[in-house]
Amino acid sequence: MMKYFSLFFIIATIVSGCSVKVNAASILLNLHARSMQSPQAGINPISENGPPQPTDVPSLPVFYYNQTIDHFDKNSGTFLQRYYINSTFYKEGGPIFLHTPGETGINPIITTSSFVSELATSFNGLLISIEHRYYGESYPPINDLSTPNMKFLTVDQALLDFANFIKYPPQELNIAKDSKWITVGGSYAGNLATWMREKFPNLVFAAYVSSAPIEAKLDFFEFDQGVVNALPCAQNISDAFKFVYDPILMSGNDSAILELKQQFGLEMLQDNKDFASAISHPTASIVQNYVPPQTPDQPDPILSICAPFAQSSSPEISAFIYSEGVKAFLNLTGVITPEDKLAQFATTSISTTEKNDLAPYTYQYCNELGYYQTFPKSSSLSTRSQIIDIDYYQGQCNFLFPGIVSSPTIQKTNKKFGGFNGKFSRTVFVNGDIDPWTALTVSSKSANPKVEGNTIFLVKGGSHVRDFAPPSPSDSDSLNEARTFVYNTLAKWLYKK
């Protein structure tokens, strides 16, 4: 059985970036993309201080903007909101690209070493990367992240932050009043870029959006279906859950459940649903953050996941293969000690007593967005346990933020911003056809957006926010076409006479 471990060892090595030479910006961008998977699924947003960081991240001076705490109360005071600037190739009259990483702290690599920075350069534009309130170091004056202190963390407040910055940019930037602003974002930040153009068309000239789940949804079972569709061995993994793991987890037999957890090296997770969520993490992460082989000698991550299952003849063998693979993945991604595993997967480990990126992100899910990645009851295949349901996520919300709304206000969010039926002008969308989040984007089969002309591009073999990575010789034709599509679309709007 060691051959199964060895193959999954290769998989985990590829995904984690360990022992494989991968462009540093690509690694960081994919780490950021992990944060858009539900935090309850055990994927922590990566802050500027969080592991693992590329060694060649450029150094940039940090600037601070005096931002209004409560835009509905002008007497509420201000807080310092961090931002980076890349003005290397800026020429007067060039467009201003305003980017936010959304649910994580700002990092200079987006500002200097990404497709976004190359795009700004090609237009002689100014690129500003600004931190979202309650992330990184951009907090209002609060002592902890308890429920009452989270009241200023809303989509509306975030949008008004960016609108305020555009209306009253720092004087030292010398930005002309008639400058054309283009908002940019990927994942949740892509929502923000979209909604900025939608809500403030007089301030925002255009938007470039990647992998944005614009439809708020409570029961996001389609995420799992996206993972299933990307994996040739989905049947094997599904059988492992259906015929081995779930019967044990639902048996009420504490000793059998403990033995199952020990098989994964996750016996420290007392909550059975935390455990069930944790063991779905590797496959979801590999699919969402899929990066094709960068050199001919590198295996394909998705095909490598499935290779061991070719010799599986029963659900029991598939269950063993999968558990060995999960252990290898966790070891290679640095989740090794019991403390590491509790910090990564236990609901009780999410801190609301000190500032961090995970708690605010969880609050936003619980309050306005939903995105609960549940077991798909209507599907015969699934890469997660049946016990991962809406109640699991809502229980976490109530535990972390007592007094929060009984359920995310998704209907209000979709009514306010349009969701699948939104009307979007001068907004260019890029999505990936294997990205599980595409089910909530304008590329979804359920979407009926009103857009101007041809402004949506679906990357073949594309994963989450993959187009933001700097161009590479190994990029697929479809990914190259997507970037060209973005450039040509923006150029058409910018230079239209």
Secondary structure, DSSP 8 states (H G I E B T S, - for coil): -HHHHHHHHHHHHHHHTTTS---HHHHHHHHHHHTTS-GGGT-----TTSS---TT------EEEEEES-TT-TTS-EEEEEEEEE-TT--TT--EEEE---SS---HHHHHSSHHHHHHHHTT-EEEEE--TTBTTB--S-SS--GGGGTT-SHHHHHHHHHHHHHS--GGG---TT--EEEEEETHHHHHHHHHHHH-TTT--EEEEES---S-EEE-THHHHHHHHH-TTHHHHHHHIIIIIHHHHTS--HHHHHHHHHHHT-TT--SHHHHHHHTTHHHHHHHHT----SSTTS--HHHHHHGGGGG--SHHHHHHHHHHHHHHHHHHTT--SHHHHHHHH-GGGS-SSS--SHHHHHHHIIIIIEEE----TT-S--SS-TT--HHHHHHHHHHHSTT--SS--HHHHHHHH-GGG-EESSEEEEEETT-GGGGGSTTSTT---EESSS-EEEETT--TTGGGS---TT--HHHHHHHHHHHHHHHHHHS--
